């Protein structure tokens, strides 16, 4: 009987120690940095813009988690005259070496943007260097957001200098 009590106490002690160690590890584990982007998931983000030639088009973005929220996948579409065409596929991830959120933005006409994003002055700042697509400039953007709207102010490299590329408001459609 004494052996049984000792065995039960030993099992309880091991279980309690393991639980305490797990709780301590969880308390010390950093929060998932990608949670900065969690508000992007759900519904679609839609902006309506002038194509510059008098035609209007819609830009539509949607986001979903992958690999237990270790990646955020963004898909962008342009809608012209009711026809939707995918224009981008973007993968956001935490880079432990640089300690920041980075992304690869694959462009439909070829090439990709290699970039990062971070919170600056209460806004999300993004910057991407475009590689392999001479027709698409490298860019940077500042995003102001609320639960159902995002406004991006974008600058692009032109003649070796940053210049305004436009302001793009989006609204969430659920």
Steps between C-alpha positions, in 0.01 A plus 500: 500500500782740585662426162174585327471834686863586422447408131186717481680791669795457264271499194316809630830679568633419153171612343495822703866573416441440130188721507686775684789480252258520206320797655830677562617431143168629364530813713852560368419420134463816294158575356466410134627815324269434205204585727576859395325400175217292649241770424564449127348149512128470432299620206656683210655844476363690201616823344358670192746701292544686172725310256625833359330458164147574620429137590425398857626183661473324831796376699404214730722352772434205729717340769511161667723330753724205417722270707335570836519878451872495420423630150242744375409458133360798312339474158421807292274523199417771252146512370448668162151498350389222733793272413730413790871431443750411772775763513703406807570226752673619815649289779559675835722333762705574811873495432679414828837608358388858427232499773235650275208404282613451143313417183544380146252660261474298177379715208285364214715663227812336642748583769433551867535748780717409798394711790432554868237666710487639851297731719622860491327789675177300538487405132622204300802582287592272207790513260582271206781479248363363173726252323464359148234742372639822353147632444406484868670745738626426848260653750426594858166566666343624820168344602239657725240245600181448693302175532329549162723739305860536392662795327840452342718796406754363253828635369704339224854541374513712185829624354675383818276703733191425707190672362128478562332203331152562639263448789289186496200461733351153557191390687429157642216300348397207715 
